[in-house]
Amino acid sequence: MAAAAAVAGGGFGGSKKVVEIFYDVVSPYSWLGFEVLCRYRHNWSIELRFRPAFLGGIMKETGNQPPAMVPKRGEYMKKDIERMAKYYQVPLQLPKDFFGSVIRKGSLSAMRFITAVDMTQPQFLEPVSRELWMRIWSRDEDITQPESILAAAGEAGLPSALAQKLLAMTSTPEVKNRLKATTEEALKYGAFGMPAVVAHVNGESHLFFGSDRLELLGNVIGEKWLGPVPAASKPRM
């Protein structure tokens, strides 16, 4: 809970409100929320904190299950993602083998790699996360095998030798414990799925679930919602 303590103690500095996004690249709605918040860094007075966590752990601890596991919700989700992708201007589409790519394979190896990046090379955290989303949710490619993760890292600008070093770190207790701790922190804020966006305002923490509550987030932090693609910021994909 070091990050929470820093928030409570004003450790982030300045007058900007702290907004944290807990995410997992296996979650398409996390990608939508991630991209919109990245755009709003240029429009809102916020300090945006990326918090890679493990959705599988959150689902297990809360007894939740993926929407696609409920047939009617799955049907709705397919249409909803198509609409949201167009509205948010994110090149998101469902993999052909959704259950194989998303449910069966999961994202543990990818999220451990992202955690290693966060711990040692945080300047690459945003582009590496984005490239892994692009693989699974735009190009229908694997994110579980070492070569797949290294390919994403290369596209994000990580030198090959450094990426190999980070990949080796994913099996260490330090990385595993960090991912577990971040996941537990999200649970303590009340997360039951992702994205879980937490805004810290006047000593209070406000949890918002999903990528369609960002207008409400703006209202709570005293900022104006300008749509998913504000004029001062253009999509980077």
N, C-alpha and C positions, 0 to 999 in steps of 0.2 A: 504493500500500500504506500510505497514511497511517493508515487506520483500524486496520490490523493492527499498525502501530507503536505506536499509542495503546494498544491492548490489551496488547501486550508490555511497554510501559513503564508500565502502570498509569494511563494517561491518562484512564480513565473514572471513576476515583476511587471511594471508598467500599469496602465489603466485599462488595457484590453481585457475583455472577458475571455476566460479559457473555455474552449469547446473541444471535447475529446470525441473521437469516433473509434469505437471498438468494431473491428471488421475481420472478415475472413474471405479470402478470394474465392471460396466455393459458393459464396452468396452473391447472386446477381444484383439484389437490391442494395447490398453493401457498395457495389461498384457505382451505382447511380448516386447514392448519398455521398460517397467519396469524391466523385468528380464535381458535384455541385458545390460541396464545401470548399474544395480546392479553388473553384472560381470565386467564391465569396470572400476568400482571404483578401481580395483586392477591393471589396466593397463594404465589408463589415469590419468594425474594430474588434477583431477577435484574434486570439492566439490559438491556432488550430493544432491539435495534438493527435497524431496517428497512433492507434493502439492495437496492433495486430494481436488477435486472440484466436481461440479454437472453437468454432461453432459446434463441433461435435460434442465437446465437453459441456457447453452451455445447454444443448438440447438434452443431454443425458441427465444433468443435474436438475433440470426444471421439468422433465417429463414431456417436453415438447417434441414435435415431429415435423419434418419438412412438409410444406403445403401440398407438394405433389403426391404425398402418400395418401391423401384424401382425394378420391377421383374427381369430384366436382371442383374442389379447390385447385387441383392440377389443371383442369380444363380452363378455369378462370386465369390461373397464373400464366399460361401460355399467351393468352390474349393480352393480359395486363402487361407482360414484359414487352410485347411488341409495341403497345401504345406508349409505355413509359420510355422505351429506348428512343422512339421518335421524338417525344416531347422533351426529353432531357438531352437529346443529341449525343447519345452514347451508342456506339456500334455493337449493341448487345443482342444476341440471339441464342435460343436454346440449342444445346448440343443435340445431335441426332439420337445418340444413345444417352438420354438424360440419366437414367438410373445407373447405367454403367459408369459414366463419366463423373457424376456428382454424388450419388448415394453410395455406390459400392466402393469406388476408389477413394473418395473423400479428399481431404486437403492437409493432413497432418504433416507430411514431409514438406509441402510448400510453405506452410505457416511456420515451421521450425526454421526454414531457410530465411524467411522474411524476418523472423525474430533475431536470427544471427546478424542480419543486415542492420536491423534497428540497434542492436547492442554495440556494433563495431563500426558501421559505415552508415550512419543515419541519413546522410545526404543522398543516399541511393534508395531510401525506403519508399518514397513516392513512386519513382519510375519502375522499380522492381515489382512493386505491388501491381501497378498498372499493367505491366507486361504479362504478369501471370493471369490477371483478369482477361487480357486480350487473348491469351492462348485458349483458355477454356470457354469463355463466353462470347468470343467474336470469331475465332478461327477453328473452334471445335478440335483443339489439340490437347494433348496430355499435359498435366502439371504434377504428376506424381513421380516420374522416373528422373534419376539424376541428370540425364542428358537433356531432358525437357526443362528442368529448373535452370541448368547452366545456359541453355539457349535463351531463356527469358532474361537471365542476368546479363548476358552479352548484349541483347537488344536494349537493355536499360543503361548500358554504358560501363558496366563493371568489367575491369580487366580480367582476363581468363584465370590468371594465377590467383587473384584475390577471390574470385568466385569459387574456385576449387577449395580454397582455404575455408571459406564460409560454409560450403557444403559439408566439409569434414566436421565443422563445429556442430552441425545439427544433431549429431549423436552424443554430444556431451551433456552432462547433468546441468551445466550452467544454462544452456539454451532451453533444454526441456523444462527446467524449473522456472525460467523467465516466462515462457509461454503459458505454463500452468498458472503462475502468479497473476499474469495479466487477465487470463480467463476468469480467475476467481475474483479479481477486482471488478470485472464487468458484472459478475453475478451479485456482488455486494451492492452494486448500484441498482440492482433490480432487473438486469438484462435476462431475457428469455429467448432471444433470437438476435439476428443481426440484419442491418447495422444497429448498434446501440449508441446513440449520440448523447453525451452528457454535457450539459452546460452548467457552469459554475457562476452563480450570480448572487452577490451579497452574502456570501458564506453558505449558500444553499446549492444543492446539486439537483438538476432537473434532467430526468431521463426521457428521451424521445426514441421510440422504436420505429424503424423503417425509414425509407427515403422520401416518404410523402408527408412528413411532419416538419419540414424545414421552414415552411412559412410560419408555423406556430413557434418554432425555435426562434426565428427572428423577432417575433412579437415579445417573447419572454426576455430576450436579451436587449430589447430596445432598438432593434435594427429593422430597416425596411426591406421587405421581400420584393425582389425585382424579377421574379420568374427564375426558371432553372438555368437560363443563360443570360446573366446580367450583361448590360452593354459594355462594361469596362473589361469583360473577360470573355475570351472565346474558347470553345472546346479545343483540347490539345490532341485528341485522337485523329 
